[in-house]
């Protein structure tokens, strides 16, 4: 039997952050991880996909090199070299977590974990008695009838990130963050890509004005975008997959691989397999928690994908900080009002706060400011002029309630908006802030000026 102050189930971006913060506050911590430290994010998600996306963007730039005076001859993709780079990035980051754990005296047990009673966790052959438990067991792709991932013809991100070849024809099912990103990756790598999405827009959770522009950009790059469409039937033979589509853009397509980017399920078995705990999960297996990340079981917290909230690594990390501090005597609450998100498509789409539609549905008198990247000197210089910055404000107070960006470095630019919103800044305060010239970041105050109809680089409004 082992004993500790805090046991964390799962070593992903929620779990490992929670473990470190608890240790920083003087707790003896044990982490139980059945796979690899860093979880899906580091090993088969956020980080490796960004290595692929970086390569995809380099290919795109190289093919346009002549426009900028750089003649690139014989451009080709070396998948084996890319995989080597990807594995190196993963390995170094994982080693970093291991070193941090060692410095904080955090013990790691590689095993499946199950909460057998309040304060008791079974980890393989070990039984751990802990004052507090933090469940950070993550999520996984759901099994969807007719689209079950088999690792061969029907694949997910884990398989896609290990291929040393580029499929000739790919159908991507689901145009959420993961599906849209892989559609961009394979398109840049030279595959014929069909992107199928049941909802009316790609990136269904993003601002519709931006996603309409994104779909047009995808089509211009050669991606066959079929929104309002779903798979009615799947047939496979030795060499191909035949998909019968129904909806707004029906038809039959034949592809070599089908990437399944829809459907998520929470890994809540660590608590649901012990009925005596009384945990009632939602339809996706999400564990209910309060704003202190506490479950209904005294002394047990839950964070990250397993609670079915943000499905974002940084959201999980923030929840991990809250849970760890509360598990060690603190009094923190999780605030979901300002959680930025970025879809690393090409071009990128990032957001924080409410969309225009959400704001109006909430009864807010939404007022909008916009600025197009085509009017940015820096965007012109780097040849990345697609997209815009959109500010959503409350007309009664001019407080910023949402910012949405489609364009170059949107994921970096959204951070400034998140800081402004966390400080409850008004649109006017953005107008009065001096931004460096020439930068992409200037598009934020330009959109703020447009909100008031005083944009310097925006055509005069007709009255």
C-alpha positions as a Markdown table, in Angstrom:
| # | Residue | x | y | z |
|---|---|---|---|---|
| 1 | Unk | 0.0 | 0.0 | 0.0 |
| 2 | Unk | 1.1 | 3.5 | -0.9 |
| 3 | Unk | 0.0 | 6.7 | 0.7 |
| 4 | Unk | 0.2 | 10.4 | -0.4 |
| 5 | Unk | -1.5 | 13.7 | -0.1 |
| 6 | Unk | -2.7 | 13.9 | -3.7 |
| 7 | Unk | -3.0 | 11.2 | -6.3 |
| 8 | Unk | -3.6 | 12.3 | -9.9 |
| 9 | Unk | -5.1 | 9.9 | -12.4 |
| 10 | Unk | -3.7 | 10.9 | -15.8 |
| 11 | Unk | -0.5 | 12.7 | -16.9 |
| 12 | Unk | -1.8 | 14.8 | -19.7 |
| 13 | Unk | -1.9 | 18.6 | -19.8 |
| 14 | Unk | -4.4 | 18.7 | -17.0 |
| 15 | Unk | -3.0 | 16.0 | -14.8 |
| 16 | Unk | 0.7 | 16.9 | -15.0 |
| 17 | Unk | 0.1 | 20.6 | -14.3 |
| 18 | Unk | -2.1 | 19.7 | -11.4 |
| 19 | Unk | 0.6 | 17.4 | -10.0 |
| 20 | Unk | 3.3 | 20.0 | -10.2 |
| 21 | Unk | 1.1 | 22.7 | -8.6 |
| 22 | Unk | 0.1 | 20.4 | -5.8 |
| 23 | Unk | 3.8 | 19.5 | -5.2 |
| 24 | Unk | 4.7 | 23.2 | -5.3 |
| 25 | Unk | 2.3 | 23.7 | -2.4 |
| 26 | Unk | 4.0 | 21.0 | -0.3 |
| 27 | Unk | 1.9 | 18.0 | -1.1 |
| 28 | Unk | 3.3 | 14.5 | -1.6 |
| 29 | Unk | 2.0 | 13.6 | -5.1 |
| 30 | Unk | 1.6 | 10.3 | -7.1 |
| 31 | Unk | 0.6 | 10.4 | -10.7 |
| 32 | Unk | -0.9 | 7.3 | -12.3 |
| 33 | Unk | -0.6 | 7.3 | -16.1 |
| 34 | Unk | -1.4 | 4.2 | -18.2 |
| 35 | Unk | 0.3 | 5.5 | -21.4 |
| 36 | Unk | 2.8 | 8.4 | -21.7 |
| 37 | Unk | 3.3 | 11.6 | -19.8 |
| 38 | Unk | 1.9 | 14.5 | -21.7 |
| 39 | Unk | -1.2 | 12.4 | -22.8 |
| 40 | Unk | -2.8 | 12.7 | -26.1 |
| 41 | Unk | -2.0 | 16.4 | -26.5 |
| 42 | Unk | 1.8 | 15.8 | -26.5 |
| 43 | Unk | 2.0 | 12.4 | -28.0 |
| 44 | Unk | -0.8 | 12.2 | -30.5 |
| 45 | Unk | -2.5 | 15.5 | -30.6 |
| 46 | Unk | -1.7 | 19.2 | -30.2 |
| 47 | Unk | 2.1 | 19.1 | -30.5 |
| 48 | Unk | 2.7 | 16.5 | -33.3 |
| 49 | Unk | -0.1 | 18.0 | -35.4 |
| 50 | Unk | 1.6 | 21.4 | -35.1 |
| 51 | Unk | 4.8 | 19.9 | -36.5 |
| 52 | Unk | 2.8 | 18.6 | -39.5 |
| 53 | Unk | 1.0 | 22.0 | -39.8 |
| 54 | Unk | 4.4 | 23.8 | -39.8 |
| 55 | Unk | 5.6 | 21.6 | -42.6 |
| 56 | Unk | 2.4 | 22.2 | -44.5 |
| 57 | Unk | 2.8 | 25.9 | -44.2 |
| 58 | Unk | 6.4 | 25.8 | -45.3 |
| 59 | Unk | 5.4 | 23.9 | -48.4 |
| 60 | Unk | 2.7 | 26.5 | -49.1 |
| 61 | Unk | 5.2 | 29.3 | -48.7 |
| 62 | Unk | 7.9 | 27.5 | -50.8 |
| 63 | Unk | 5.5 | 27.1 | -53.7 |
| 64 | Unk | 4.8 | 30.8 | -53.6 |
| 65 | Unk | 8.5 | 31.7 | -53.2 |
| 66 | Unk | 8.8 | 33.2 | -56.6 |
| 67 | Unk | 6.3 | 35.9 | -55.6 |
| 68 | Unk | 8.8 | 37.1 | -53.0 |
| 69 | Unk | 11.9 | 36.8 | -55.1 |
| 70 | Unk | 12.9 | 33.3 | -53.9 |
| 71 | Unk | 13.1 | 30.7 | -56.6 |
| 72 | Unk | 12.5 | 27.2 | -55.1 |
| 73 | Unk | 13.3 | 24.3 | -57.5 |
| 74 | Unk | 12.3 | 20.7 | -57.0 |
| 75 | Unk | 10.2 | 21.2 | -53.8 |
| 76 | Unk | 9.3 | 17.8 | -52.3 |
| 77 | Unk | 8.1 | 16.4 | -49.0 |
| 78 | Unk | 10.2 | 13.9 | -47.1 |
| 79 | Unk | 7.8 | 12.2 | -44.7 |
| 80 | Unk | 10.5 | 10.1 | -43.0 |
| 81 | Unk | 12.4 | 13.3 | -42.1 |
| 82 | Unk | 9.1 | 14.9 | -40.9 |
| 83 | Unk | 8.4 | 11.9 | -38.7 |
| 84 | Unk | 11.9 | 12.0 | -37.2 |
| 85 | Unk | 11.4 | 15.7 | -36.4 |
| 86 | Unk | 8.0 | 15.0 | -34.9 |
| 87 | Unk | 9.3 | 12.2 | -32.7 |
| 88 | Unk | 12.2 | 14.4 | -31.5 |
| 89 | Unk | 9.8 | 17.2 | -30.5 |
| 90 | Unk | 7.6 | 14.7 | -28.6 |
| 91 | Unk | 10.6 | 13.1 | -26.9 |
| 92 | Unk | 12.2 | 16.3 | -25.7 |
| 93 | Unk | 8.9 | 17.7 | -24.4 |
| 94 | Unk | 8.2 | 14.4 | -22.5 |
| 95 | Unk | 11.7 | 14.4 | -21.1 |
| 96 | Unk | 11.0 | 17.9 | -19.8 |
| 97 | Unk | 7.9 | 16.8 | -17.9 |
| 98 | Unk | 9.8 | 13.8 | -16.5 |
| 99 | Unk | 12.6 | 16.2 | -15.3 |
| 100 | Unk | 10.0 | 18.5 | -13.7 |
| 101 | Unk | 8.4 | 15.6 | -11.9 |
| 102 | Unk | 11.8 | 14.5 | -10.6 |
| 103 | Unk | 12.6 | 18.0 | -9.4 |
| 104 | Unk | 9.4 | 18.1 | -7.4 |
| 105 | Unk | 9.6 | 14.6 | -6.1 |
| 106 | Unk | 6.5 | 13.4 | -7.9 |
| 107 | Unk | 6.2 | 9.6 | -8.2 |
| 108 | Unk | 4.8 | 8.1 | -11.4 |
| 109 | Unk | 3.1 | 4.7 | -11.7 |
| 110 | Unk | 2.4 | 3.3 | -15.1 |
| 111 | Unk | -0.9 | 1.5 | -14.9 |
| 112 | Unk | -4.6 | 1.7 | -15.3 |
| 113 | Unk | -6.3 | 3.4 | -12.4 |
| 114 | Unk | -9.7 | 3.0 | -10.7 |
| 115 | Unk | -11.2 | 4.8 | -7.7 |
| 116 | Unk | -12.4 | 2.0 | -5.5 |
| 117 | Unk | -13.7 | 4.1 | -2.7 |
| 118 | Unk | -13.3 | 7.7 | -1.5 |
| 119 | Unk | -9.6 | 8.3 | -1.0 |
| 120 | Unk | -8.5 | 5.0 | -2.4 |
| 121 | Unk | -7.1 | 4.3 | -5.9 |
| 122 | Unk | -6.2 | 1.0 | -7.4 |
| 123 | Unk | -3.3 | 1.4 | -9.8 |
| 124 | Unk | -2.3 | -2.0 | -11.3 |
| 125 | Unk | -1.2 | -4.1 | -8.4 |
| 126 | Unk | -0.8 | -1.1 | -6.1 |
| 127 | Unk | -3.4 | 0.4 | -3.8 |
| 128 | Unk | -3.0 | 4.1 | -3.1 |
| 129 | Unk | -4.5 | 5.9 | -0.1 |
| 130 | Unk | -4.7 | 9.6 | -0.7 |
| 131 | Unk | -6.2 | 12.6 | 1.1 |
| 132 | Unk | -7.3 | 14.0 | -2.3 |
| 133 | Unk | -7.9 | 12.5 | -5.7 |
| 134 | Unk | -7.8 | 14.5 | -9.0 |
| 135 | Unk | -9.2 | 12.6 | -12.0 |
| 136 | Unk | -7.6 | 13.8 | -15.2 |
| 137 | Unk | -8.1 | 10.7 | -17.4 |
| 138 | Unk | -8.9 | 12.5 | -20.6 |
| 139 | Unk | -11.0 | 11.4 | -23.6 |
| 140 | Unk | -11.0 | 9.4 | -26.7 |
| 141 | Unk | -12.7 | 9.2 | -30.1 |
| 142 | Unk | -16.2 | 7.7 | -29.8 |
| 143 | Unk | -17.3 | 4.6 | -31.7 |
| 144 | Unk | -19.7 | 5.7 | -34.5 |
| 145 | Unk | -21.8 | 3.1 | -36.4 |
| 146 | Unk | -20.4 | 2.7 | -39.9 |
| 147 | Unk | -17.3 | 4.9 | -39.1 |
| 148 | Unk | -15.5 | 2.8 | -36.5 |
| 149 | Unk | -11.8 | 3.5 | -36.6 |
| 150 | Unk | -9.9 | 0.3 | -37.6 |
| 151 | Unk | -6.4 | 1.8 | -37.9 |
| 152 | Unk | -6.3 | 0.8 | -41.6 |
| 153 | Unk | -8.9 | 2.4 | -43.9 |
| 154 | Unk | -10.7 | 4.4 | -41.2 |
| 155 | Unk | -8.2 | 6.3 | -39.1 |
| 156 | Unk | -7.8 | 8.9 | -36.4 |
| 157 | Unk | -5.1 | 11.3 | -35.5 |
| 158 | Unk | -2.9 | 8.6 | -33.9 |
| 159 | Unk | -2.6 | 6.7 | -37.2 |
| 160 | Unk | -2.4 | 9.8 | -39.4 |
| 161 | Unk | 0.6 | 11.1 | -37.4 |
| 162 | Unk | 2.5 | 7.9 | -37.9 |
| 163 | Unk | 2.2 | 7.6 | -41.7 |
| 164 | Unk | 5.4 | 7.8 | -43.7 |
| 165 | Unk | 3.4 | 8.3 | -46.8 |
| 166 | Unk | 0.7 | 10.6 | -48.1 |
| 167 | Unk | -2.6 | 9.0 | -49.1 |
| 168 | Unk | -3.6 | 9.9 | -52.6 |
| 169 | Unk | -7.3 | 10.5 | -51.8 |
| 170 | Unk | -8.6 | 11.3 | -48.3 |
| 171 | Unk | -12.1 | 11.9 | -47.0 |
| 172 | Unk | -12.1 | 13.8 | -43.7 |
| 173 | Unk | -15.4 | 13.3 | -41.8 |
| 174 | Unk | -16.0 | 16.2 | -39.5 |
| 175 | Unk | -14.9 | 19.8 | -40.0 |
| 176 | Unk | -14.2 | 20.6 | -36.4 |
| 177 | Unk | -10.7 | 21.6 | -35.2 |
| 178 | Unk | -9.1 | 18.2 | -35.8 |
| 179 | Unk | -10.8 | 17.5 | -39.1 |
| 180 | Unk | -10.2 | 20.9 | -40.6 |
| 181 | Unk | -6.6 | 20.9 | -39.5 |
| 182 | Unk | -5.9 | 17.5 | -41.1 |
| 183 | Unk | -7.8 | 18.6 | -44.3 |
| 184 | Unk | -5.3 | 21.5 | -44.6 |
| 185 | Unk | -2.3 | 19.3 | -43.8 |
| 186 | Unk | -3.1 | 16.7 | -46.5 |
| 187 | Unk | -4.1 | 19.3 | -49.0 |
| 188 | Unk | -0.7 | 20.9 | -48.6 |
| 189 | Unk | 1.0 | 17.5 | -48.8 |
| 190 | Unk | -0.6 | 16.9 | -52.2 |
| 191 | Unk | -3.6 | 14.6 | -51.4 |
| 192 | Unk | -7.1 | 15.0 | -52.9 |
| 193 | Unk | -9.2 | 16.0 | -49.9 |
| 194 | Unk | -12.9 | 15.9 | -49.4 |
| 195 | Unk | -14.1 | 17.5 | -46.2 |
| 196 | Unk | -17.6 | 16.4 | -45.0 |
| 197 | Unk | -19.5 | 18.2 | -42.2 |
| 198 | Unk | -23.0 | 17.7 | -41.1 |
| 199 | Unk | -23.4 | 21.2 | -39.8 |
| 200 | Unk | -23.9 | 24.2 | -42.2 |
| 201 | Unk | -20.4 | 25.5 | -41.6 |
| 202 | Unk | -16.9 | 24.3 | -41.1 |
| 203 | Unk | -15.7 | 24.9 | -37.6 |
| 204 | Unk | -19.3 | 24.8 | -36.4 |
| 205 | Unk | -18.5 | 26.4 | -33.0 |
| 206 | Unk | -16.7 | 29.4 | -34.5 |
| 207 | Unk | -18.1 | 32.7 | -35.6 |
| 208 | Unk | -20.2 | 32.1 | -38.8 |
| 209 | Unk | -18.9 | 35.2 | -40.6 |
| 210 | Unk | -15.4 | 33.9 | -40.3 |
| 211 | Unk | -16.1 | 30.3 | -41.1 |
| 212 | Unk | -17.9 | 31.3 | -44.3 |
| 213 | Unk | -14.7 | 33.0 | -45.4 |
| 214 | Unk | -12.7 | 30.0 | -44.3 |
| 215 | Unk | -14.7 | 27.5 | -46.4 |
| 216 | Unk | -14.2 | 29.8 | -49.4 |
| 217 | Unk | -10.4 | 29.7 | -48.7 |
| 218 | Unk | -10.5 | 25.9 | -48.4 |
| 219 | Unk | -12.2 | 25.6 | -51.8 |
| 220 | Unk | -9.7 | 28.0 | -53.4 |
| 221 | Unk | -6.9 | 25.7 | -52.2 |
| 222 | Unk | -8.6 | 22.7 | -53.8 |
| 223 | Unk | -10.4 | 21.1 | -50.8 |
| 224 | Unk | -13.8 | 19.7 | -51.7 |
| 225 | Unk | -15.9 | 21.1 | -48.9 |
| 226 | Unk | -19.3 | 19.5 | -48.4 |
| 227 | Unk | -21.2 | 21.1 | -45.5 |
| 228 | Unk | -24.7 | 20.1 | -44.5 |
| 229 | Unk | -23.7 | 16.6 | -45.6 |
| 230 | Unk | -23.2 | 13.3 | -43.9 |
| 231 | Unk | -22.1 | 9.7 | -44.6 |
| 232 | Unk | -25.1 | 7.5 | -45.4 |
| 233 | Unk | -23.2 | 4.3 | -46.2 |
| 234 | Unk | -19.7 | 3.0 | -46.1 |
| 235 | Unk | -18.3 | 0.1 | -48.3 |
| 236 | Unk | -14.8 | -1.1 | -48.3 |
| 237 | Unk | -12.8 | -3.4 | -50.6 |
| 238 | Unk | -9.1 | -4.3 | -50.7 |
| 239 | Unk | -8.0 | -1.0 | -52.1 |
| 240 | Unk | -10.6 | 1.7 | -51.6 |
| 241 | Unk | -13.4 | 3.0 | -49.3 |
| 242 | Unk | -16.6 | 4.0 | -51.0 |
| 243 | Unk | -18.7 | 6.6 | -49.2 |
| 244 | Unk | -22.3 | 7.4 | -50.1 |
| 245 | Unk | -23.1 | 10.9 | -49.0 |
| 246 | Unk | -26.5 | 12.5 | -48.4 |
| 247 | Unk | -27.6 | 16.0 | -47.6 |
| 248 | Unk | -26.8 | 19.3 | -49.3 |
| 249 | Unk | -24.0 | 17.9 | -51.4 |
| 250 | Unk | -24.8 | 14.2 | -52.0 |
| 251 | Unk | -22.9 | 11.8 | -54.1 |
| 252 | Unk | -20.5 | 8.9 | -54.0 |
| 253 | Unk | -16.8 | 9.3 | -53.5 |
| 254 | Unk | -14.0 | 6.7 | -53.5 |
| 255 | Unk | -10.9 | 7.3 | -51.3 |
| 256 | Unk | -7.9 | 5.5 | -50.0 |
| 257 | Unk | -8.3 | 6.7 | -46.4 |
| 258 | Unk | -11.1 | 8.0 | -44.2 |
| 259 | Unk | -10.1 | 10.3 | -41.4 |
| 260 | Unk | -12.8 | 10.2 | -38.7 |
| 261 | Unk | -12.7 | 13.6 | -36.9 |
| 262 | Unk | -16.1 | 13.5 | -35.2 |
| 263 | Unk | -17.4 | 12.1 | -31.9 |
| 264 | Unk | -15.7 | 12.3 | -28.5 |
| 265 | Unk | -16.1 | 10.2 | -25.4 |
| 266 | Unk | -14.8 | 10.9 | -21.9 |
| 267 | Unk | -12.5 | 8.4 | -20.2 |
| 268 | Unk | -14.6 | 8.2 | -17.0 |
| 269 | Unk | -14.3 | 4.5 | -16.4 |
| 270 | Unk | -12.0 | 5.2 | -13.4 |
| 271 | Unk | -15.0 | 6.3 | -11.5 |
| 272 | Unk | -18.0 | 4.8 | -13.3 |
| 273 | Unk | -16.8 | 1.2 | -12.7 |
| 274 | Unk | -17.3 | 1.7 | -9.0 |
| 275 | Unk | -21.1 | 2.1 | -8.6 |
| 276 | Unk | -20.8 | 2.8 | -4.9 |
| 277 | Unk | -19.2 | 6.2 | -5.7 |
| 278 | Unk | -22.5 | 7.5 | -7.0 |
| 279 | Unk | -21.0 | 9.4 | -9.9 |
| 280 | Unk | -23.7 | 10.2 | -12.6 |
| 281 | Unk | -22.0 | 11.0 | -15.9 |
| 282 | Unk | -23.5 | 12.7 | -18.9 |
| 283 | Unk | -24.2 | 11.1 | -22.2 |
| 284 | Unk | -20.6 | 11.5 | -23.3 |
| 285 | Unk | -19.3 | 10.2 | -20.0 |
| 286 | Unk | -18.5 | 13.6 | -18.6 |
| 287 | Unk | -18.1 | 13.8 | -14.8 |
| 288 | Unk | -20.1 | 16.7 | -13.2 |
| 289 | Unk | -18.0 | 19.2 | -11.2 |
| 290 | Unk | -18.6 | 22.6 | -9.6 |
| 291 | Unk | -16.5 | 25.7 | -10.2 |
| 292 | Unk | -13.9 | 24.5 | -7.7 |
| 293 | Unk | -13.6 | 21.3 | -9.8 |
| 294 | Unk | -15.1 | 19.2 | -7.0 |
| 295 | Unk | -17.1 | 16.1 | -7.9 |
| 296 | Unk | -20.0 | 14.8 | -5.7 |
| 297 | Unk | -17.5 | 12.5 | -3.9 |
| 298 | Unk | -15.8 | 14.3 | -1.0 |
| 299 | Unk | -12.1 | 14.9 | -1.6 |
| 300 | Unk | -12.3 | 14.0 | -5.3 |
| 301 | Unk | -11.8 | 16.5 | -8.2 |
| 302 | Unk | -12.0 | 16.1 | -11.9 |
| 303 | Unk | -10.5 | 18.2 | -14.7 |
| 304 | Unk | -9.9 | 18.2 | -18.5 |
| 305 | Unk | -11.6 | 16.3 | -21.2 |
| 306 | Unk | -13.2 | 13.9 | -18.7 |
| 307 | Unk | -15.5 | 16.6 | -17.5 |
| 308 | Unk | -16.7 | 17.4 | -21.0 |
| 309 | Unk | -16.2 | 21.2 | -20.8 |
| 310 | Unk | -13.6 | 22.9 | -23.0 |
| 311 | Unk | -11.9 | 19.9 | -24.7 |
| 312 | Unk | -8.8 | 22.2 | -24.8 |
| 313 | Unk | -5.4 | 21.4 | -23.4 |
| 314 | Unk | -5.0 | 24.9 | -21.9 |
| 315 | Unk | -8.5 | 24.6 | -20.4 |
| 316 | Unk | -7.4 | 21.4 | -18.7 |
| 317 | Unk | -4.3 | 23.0 | -17.4 |
| 318 | Unk | -6.2 | 25.9 | -15.9 |
| 319 | Unk | -8.7 | 23.5 | -14.3 |
| 320 | Unk | -5.7 | 21.5 | -13.0 |
| 321 | Unk | -4.3 | 24.6 | -11.2 |
| 322 | Unk | -7.7 | 25.3 | -9.6 |
| 323 | Unk | -8.2 | 21.6 | -8.5 |
| 324 | Unk | -4.6 | 21.3 | -7.2 |
| 325 | Unk | -4.8 | 24.5 | -5.2 |
| 326 | Unk | -8.2 | 23.6 | -3.7 |
| 327 | Unk | -6.9 | 20.1 | -2.9 |
| 328 | Unk | -4.1 | 21.6 | -0.9 |
| 329 | Unk | -6.1 | 24.1 | 1.1 |
| 330 | Unk | -6.7 | 26.9 | -1.4 |
| 331 | Unk | -9.9 | 28.5 | -2.5 |
| 332 | Unk | -9.9 | 28.9 | -6.2 |
| 333 | Unk | -12.8 | 29.0 | -8.7 |
| 334 | Unk | -12.6 | 28.2 | -12.4 |
| 335 | Unk | -13.7 | 31.1 | -14.7 |
| 336 | Unk | -14.8 | 30.0 | -18.2 |
| 337 | Unk | -15.6 | 33.5 | -19.5 |
| 338 | Unk | -12.2 | 34.0 | -21.1 |
| 339 | Unk | -10.8 | 30.7 | -22.5 |
| 340 | Unk | -9.2 | 31.4 | -25.9 |
| 341 | Unk | -9.2 | 28.8 | -28.7 |
| 342 | Unk | -7.3 | 28.4 | -31.9 |
| 343 | Unk | -7.9 | 26.2 | -34.9 |
| 344 | Unk | -4.6 | 25.8 | -36.6 |
| 345 | Unk | -6.1 | 25.7 | -40.1 |
| 346 | Unk | -4.6 | 27.5 | -43.1 |
| 347 | Unk | -5.4 | 30.4 | -42.5 |
| 348 | Unk | -5.8 | 30.1 | -38.7 |
| 349 | Unk | -9.1 | 30.9 | -36.9 |
| 350 | Unk | -8.9 | 31.9 | -33.2 |
| 351 | Unk | -11.5 | 33.2 | -30.8 |
| 352 | Unk | -12.2 | 34.2 | -27.2 |
| 353 | Unk | -15.6 | 34.9 | -25.6 |
| 354 | Unk | -18.9 | 35.0 | -27.3 |
| 355 | Unk | -19.6 | 34.9 | -31.1 |
| 356 | Unk | -21.9 | 37.6 | -32.4 |
| 357 | Unk | -24.7 | 35.1 | -32.6 |
| 358 | Unk | -24.2 | 33.9 | -29.0 |
| 359 | Unk | -24.1 | 37.5 | -27.7 |
| 360 | Unk | -27.4 | 38.3 | -29.4 |
| 361 | Unk | -28.9 | 35.1 | -28.1 |
| 362 | Unk | -27.8 | 36.1 | -24.6 |
| 363 | Unk | -29.8 | 39.4 | -24.9 |
| 364 | Unk | -26.7 | 41.5 | -25.4 |
| 365 | Unk | -27.0 | 44.5 | -27.8 |
| 366 | Unk | -24.1 | 43.4 | -29.8 |
| 367 | Unk | -22.0 | 46.0 | -31.7 |
| 368 | Unk | -19.3 | 44.9 | -34.1 |
| 369 | Unk | -16.0 | 46.3 | -35.3 |
| 370 | Unk | -14.1 | 44.7 | -38.2 |
| 371 | Unk | -10.8 | 45.0 | -39.9 |
| 372 | Unk | -9.6 | 43.0 | -42.9 |
| 373 | Unk | -6.0 | 41.7 | -43.1 |
| 374 | Unk | -5.9 | 42.9 | -46.8 |
| 375 | Unk | -5.7 | 46.4 | -45.4 |
| 376 | Unk | -2.7 | 45.6 | -43.2 |
| 377 | Unk | 0.7 | 46.6 | -44.5 |
| 378 | Unk | 2.5 | 43.8 | -42.6 |
| 379 | Unk | 0.0 | 41.2 | -44.0 |
| 380 | Unk | 0.6 | 42.5 | -47.5 |
| 381 | Unk | 4.4 | 42.2 | -46.9 |
| 382 | Unk | 4.2 | 38.6 | -46.0 |
| 383 | Unk | 1.6 | 37.7 | -48.5 |
| 384 | Unk | -1.0 | 36.5 | -46.0 |
| 385 | Unk | -4.0 | 38.8 | -46.5 |
| 386 | Unk | -7.0 | 36.4 | -46.1 |
| 387 | Unk | -9.3 | 37.0 | -43.2 |
| 388 | Unk | -10.2 | 39.6 | -40.6 |
| 389 | Unk | -10.4 | 40.6 | -37.0 |
| 390 | Unk | -13.9 | 41.0 | -35.5 |
| 391 | Unk | -14.7 | 42.5 | -32.2 |
| 392 | Unk | -18.0 | 41.9 | -30.5 |
| 393 | Unk | -18.9 | 44.5 | -27.9 |
| 394 | Unk | -21.8 | 45.3 | -25.6 |
| 395 | Unk | -23.3 | 48.5 | -27.1 |
| 396 | Unk | -24.6 | 49.6 | -23.7 |
| 397 | Unk | -21.1 | 49.6 | -22.0 |
| 398 | Unk | -18.7 | 49.0 | -24.9 |
| 399 | Unk | -17.2 | 46.1 | -22.9 |
| 400 | Unk | -15.6 | 43.5 | -25.1 |
| 401 | Unk | -17.6 | 40.3 | -25.0 |
| 402 | Unk | -15.8 | 38.4 | -27.9 |
| 403 | Unk | -13.0 | 38.7 | -30.4 |
| 404 | Unk | -12.7 | 36.5 | -33.4 |
| 405 | Unk | -9.7 | 36.4 | -35.8 |
| 406 | Unk | -9.2 | 34.6 | -39.1 |
| 407 | Unk | -5.8 | 35.2 | -40.6 |
| 408 | Unk | -2.0 | 34.9 | -40.2 |
| 409 | Unk | -0.9 | 34.1 | -36.6 |
| 410 | Unk | -4.4 | 34.3 | -35.3 |
| 411 | Unk | -3.5 | 31.9 | -32.5 |
| 412 | Unk | -0.8 | 34.4 | -31.3 |
| 413 | Unk | -2.9 | 37.5 | -31.8 |
| 414 | Unk | -5.9 | 36.2 | -29.8 |
| 415 | Unk | -3.8 | 36.3 | -26.6 |
| 416 | Unk | -3.9 | 40.1 | -26.5 |
| 417 | Unk | -7.7 | 40.0 | -26.8 |
| 418 | Unk | -7.8 | 37.4 | -24.0 |
| 419 | Unk | -5.8 | 39.6 | -21.7 |
| 420 | Unk | -8.0 | 42.6 | -22.5 |
| 421 | Unk | -11.2 | 40.6 | -21.7 |
| 422 | Unk | -9.8 | 39.2 | -18.5 |
| 423 | Unk | -9.2 | 42.8 | -17.4 |
| 424 | Unk | -12.8 | 43.7 | -18.5 |
| 425 | Unk | -11.4 | 46.2 | -20.9 |
| 426 | Unk | -13.7 | 48.3 | -23.1 |
| 427 | Unk | -13.3 | 48.7 | -26.9 |
| 428 | Unk | -12.3 | 52.3 | -26.3 |
| 429 | Unk | -9.4 | 51.2 | -24.1 |
| 430 | Unk | -8.1 | 49.1 | -27.1 |
| 431 | Unk | -8.5 | 52.2 | -29.3 |
| 432 | Unk | -6.3 | 54.2 | -26.9 |
| 433 | Unk | -3.6 | 51.6 | -26.7 |
| 434 | Unk | -0.6 | 52.1 | -29.0 |
| 435 | Unk | 0.4 | 49.0 | -30.9 |
| 436 | Unk | 3.7 | 48.5 | -32.7 |
| 437 | Unk | 3.9 | 49.3 | -36.4 |
| 438 | Unk | 4.2 | 47.5 | -38.8 |
| 439 | Unk | 2.7 | 44.4 | -37.1 |
| 440 | Unk | -0.2 | 42.0 | -37.5 |
| 441 | Unk | -1.3 | 43.0 | -34.0 |
| 442 | Unk | -2.3 | 46.5 | -35.2 |
| 443 | Unk | -5.4 | 44.8 | -36.7 |
| 444 | Unk | -6.9 | 44.6 | -33.2 |
| 445 | Unk | -7.0 | 48.4 | -32.5 |
| 446 | Unk | -8.0 | 49.0 | -36.2 |
| 447 | Unk | -11.1 | 46.8 | -35.6 |
| 448 | Unk | -11.7 | 48.6 | -32.3 |
| 449 | Unk | -11.7 | 51.9 | -34.2 |
| 450 | Unk | -14.1 | 50.5 | -36.8 |
| 451 | Unk | -16.4 | 49.7 | -33.9 |
| 452 | Unk | -16.8 | 53.4 | -33.3 |
| 453 | Unk | -16.8 | 54.3 | -37.0 |
| 454 | Unk | -13.4 | 56.0 | -36.8 |
| 455 | Unk | -11.1 | 53.5 | -38.5 |
| 456 | Unk | -8.1 | 55.3 | -40.0 |
| 457 | Unk | -7.5 | 52.5 | -42.6 |
| 458 | Unk | -11.2 | 51.7 | -43.1 |
| 459 | Unk | -13.2 | 53.4 | -45.9 |
| 460 | Unk | -15.6 | 56.0 | -44.6 |
| 461 | Unk | -19.1 | 54.8 | -43.8 |
| 462 | Unk | -22.0 | 56.1 | -45.8 |
| 463 | Unk | -24.5 | 57.9 | -43.6 |
